[in-house]
Amino acid sequence: MKFINKSNTEPNNFTIWKNSENRTYNDLRNPIKAELKDALLLEQGNICCYCESRISSNNSHIEHLDPQQNNNGNDLDFNNLLCSCQKQLSAGEPRHCGNSKANDSISIHPLQNDCENKFIYKEDGTIEATDNNSKKTIECLKLDIDKLNALRNSAIEPFIIDPITLDEISEDEAKNFAANYLQIKNGSYNEFHTTIKYLFS
């Protein structure tokens, strides 16, 4: 889980729209909604707020960190909005991230400065908790399901084995590779940024 810096990038048109009448999130429509989602994606570097898989406007949905059903009046608060993967589920696809969280609350979330230090990432792609709060967060978001473990493992493999020579990569080579991998490029982070940072930087 990568820290997301909410840096006052709320779109001006969204601000004007939500303040013009007694609006709720259910009133939100395009083009305002699309502009809002684009701002959230840019803020996150086009990776899911929870699992860090690559997302775009087509395969993501706007996620309320504090669930709408809590009725805390922050359903249009930009600081409560994120972008999560799984806009639509394929047949048989397991729910995770925002779809799994649904109307639950989580103790550890990407707006906390230290969220990146709350999980342990293994070279086989698995994720482990550091305490009870991170354990509950993993369970709620289903961050340890086989699908996500396999995706993280695929991202990790090039840092361990050279895909061309099939030789093991040295520690220095892995660190140099990681330094490049962790840079934001064209507004996007590479997938599973925190996993690679934890293991190789």
C-alpha positions as MATLAB code, in Angstrom:
seq = 'MKFINKSNTEPNNFTIWKNSENRTYNDLRNPIKAELKDALLLEQGNICCYCESRISSNNSHIEHLDPQQNNNGNDLDFNNLLCSCQKQLSAGEPRHCGNSKANDSISIHPLQNDCENKFIYKEDGTIEATDNNSKKTIECLKLDIDKLNALRNSAIEPFIIDPITLDEISEDEAKNFAANYLQIKNGSYNEFHTTIKYLFS';
ca = [
       0.000    0.000    0.000;
       1.586    3.227   -1.200;
       1.152    6.549    0.592;
      -1.061    8.966   -1.349;
      -0.409   12.648   -0.778;
      -3.675   14.566   -0.984;
      -2.152   17.756   -2.334;
      -5.197   19.938   -2.980;
      -5.601   18.740   -6.558;
      -9.395   18.761   -6.400;
     -10.694   19.752   -9.849;
     -12.150   23.244   -9.896;
     -15.246   22.157  -11.826;
     -15.964   19.491   -9.199;
     -15.623   22.070   -6.414;
     -18.017   24.458   -8.155;
     -20.509   21.663   -8.904;
     -20.660   20.231   -5.373;
     -20.995   23.673   -3.792;
     -23.671   24.956   -6.172;
     -26.585   23.026   -4.653;
     -27.315   20.428   -1.983;
     -25.389   17.710   -3.852;
     -24.697   14.079   -2.975;
     -22.339   11.572   -4.560;
     -25.300    9.880   -6.257;
     -25.890   13.085   -8.210;
     -22.393   12.975   -9.703;
     -22.342   12.470  -13.491;
     -19.960   12.923  -16.403;
     -18.172   15.051  -17.424;
     -17.608   16.186  -13.803;
     -17.236   12.587  -12.580;
     -14.732   11.730  -15.311;
     -12.684   14.817  -14.500;
     -12.729   13.869  -10.818;
     -11.582   10.329  -11.550;
      -8.778   11.607  -13.793;
      -7.559   13.824  -10.942;
      -7.571   10.877   -8.528;
      -5.713    8.680  -11.003;
      -3.082   11.371  -11.531;
      -2.693   11.816   -7.780;
      -2.113    8.051   -7.370;
       0.193    7.675  -10.369;
      -2.332    5.368  -12.068;
      -2.037    2.526   -9.576;
      -4.777    1.132   -7.334;
      -4.966    2.842   -3.961;
      -4.807   -0.520   -2.192;
      -3.066   -3.268   -4.186;
      -1.014   -0.986   -6.514;
      -1.974   -2.790   -9.720;
      -2.114   -0.632  -12.876;
      -5.448    1.125  -13.321;
      -7.007    3.507  -15.819;
     -10.319    5.304  -16.105;
     -11.748    2.237  -17.850;
     -10.966   -0.375  -15.191;
     -11.239    1.575  -11.942;
     -13.926    3.045   -9.730;
     -14.066    5.923   -7.291;
     -13.647    4.597   -3.777;
     -14.858    6.188   -0.533;
     -12.292    5.609    2.185;
     -14.900    6.354    4.837;
     -17.878    4.386    3.451;
     -20.873    6.297    2.138;
     -23.250    4.366    4.373;
     -21.568    5.878    7.441;
     -23.371    9.062    6.431;
     -20.670   11.341    7.797;
     -21.368   13.991    5.175;
     -18.055   13.422    3.406;
     -19.271   11.544    0.334;
     -18.071   14.476   -1.816;
     -15.000   15.325    0.257;
     -12.023   15.031   -2.099;
      -9.869   13.892    0.835;
     -12.166   10.889    1.257;
     -12.009    9.822   -2.391;
      -9.552    7.396   -3.965;
      -9.400    5.210   -7.068;
      -9.542    1.432   -6.720;
      -9.254   -1.396   -9.231;
     -12.041   -3.744  -10.333;
     -14.598   -1.435  -11.894;
     -16.327   -4.551  -13.193;
     -15.665   -8.118  -12.144;
     -15.030  -10.829  -14.695;
     -16.796  -14.147  -14.237;
     -15.159  -16.037  -11.364;
     -12.813  -13.162  -10.497;
     -12.271  -12.824   -6.741;
     -13.194   -9.542   -5.101;
     -10.407   -7.505   -3.558;
      -9.483   -3.922   -2.710;
     -12.459   -1.541   -2.838;
     -14.859   -4.258   -3.987;
     -13.926   -6.420   -1.016;
     -13.877   -3.522    1.458;
     -17.387   -2.419    0.419;
     -18.940   -0.658    3.426;
     -16.265   -1.614    5.942;
     -13.676    0.710    7.441;
      -9.963   -0.093    7.583;
      -7.424    0.828   10.263;
      -4.542    1.232    7.821;
      -5.087    3.199    4.647;
      -3.051    4.969    1.940;
      -3.545    8.462    3.371;
      -1.469    7.573    6.447;
       2.169    8.659    6.175;
       3.462    5.373    7.569;
       1.149    2.968    5.697;
       4.041    1.650    3.569;
       5.734    0.331    6.711;
       2.727   -1.606    7.971;
       3.140   -4.666    5.732;
       5.854   -7.215    5.009;
       6.450   -8.206    1.384;
       8.084  -11.529    0.551;
      10.085  -12.482   -2.551;
       7.421  -15.017   -3.521;
       4.836  -12.228   -3.807;
       3.052  -12.900   -0.541;
       2.197  -10.186    1.948;
       2.222  -10.413    5.734;
       0.997   -8.243    8.585;
       3.152   -6.411   11.108;
       0.401   -6.146   13.722;
      -3.277   -6.842   14.300;
      -4.426   -3.717   12.438;
      -2.469   -4.631    9.319;
      -3.738   -8.211    9.591;
      -7.340   -6.978    9.613;
      -6.618   -4.628    6.712;
      -5.140   -7.444    4.622;
      -8.189   -9.582    5.378;
     -10.664   -6.812    4.572;
      -9.015   -5.873    1.266;
      -8.089   -9.494    0.417;
      -4.526   -8.381   -0.353;
      -3.226  -11.913    0.218;
      -5.349  -13.767   -2.343;
      -3.612  -15.988   -4.911;
      -4.316  -13.555   -7.756;
      -2.512  -10.633   -6.105;
       0.297  -12.830   -4.776;
       0.925  -14.043   -8.333;
       0.875  -10.507   -9.762;
       3.360   -9.286   -7.153;
       5.536  -12.334   -7.816;
       5.586  -11.505  -11.547;
       6.711   -7.953  -10.741;
       9.440   -9.262   -8.400;
      10.925  -11.947  -10.678;
      12.917   -9.578  -12.965;
      14.719   -8.260   -9.866;
      15.896  -11.768   -9.000;
      16.405  -13.569  -12.312;
      17.530  -11.977  -15.572;
      14.738  -12.898  -18.031;
      17.214  -13.220  -20.918;
      20.143  -15.107  -19.389;
      18.094  -16.704  -16.555;
      21.045  -15.918  -14.271;
      20.571  -14.533  -10.797;
      20.848  -10.757  -10.579;
      23.330   -9.342   -8.089;
      22.181   -7.252   -5.142;
      23.715   -4.112   -6.687;
      22.008   -4.786  -10.013;
      18.681   -5.253   -8.262;
      19.107   -1.963   -6.373;
      19.975   -0.067   -9.560;
      17.032   -1.655  -11.336;
      14.767   -0.736   -8.424;
      15.956    2.884   -8.363;
      14.811    3.242  -11.968;
      11.624    1.222  -11.453;
      10.492    3.387   -8.537;
      10.642    6.652  -10.452;
       7.361    8.127  -11.626;
       7.314    8.340  -15.420;
       4.772   10.224  -17.503;
       2.640   10.600  -14.400;
       2.559    6.870  -13.649;
       4.188    4.602  -11.105;
       5.098    1.054  -11.982;
       2.872   -1.628  -10.513;
       3.496   -2.865   -6.964;
       5.759    0.070   -6.225;
       5.856   -0.537   -2.468;
       6.669   -4.235   -2.874;
       9.725   -3.441   -4.989;
      10.746   -0.592   -2.681;
      10.491   -2.864    0.377;
      12.512   -5.691   -1.149;
      15.155   -3.990   -3.270;
      15.764   -0.365   -2.338;
];
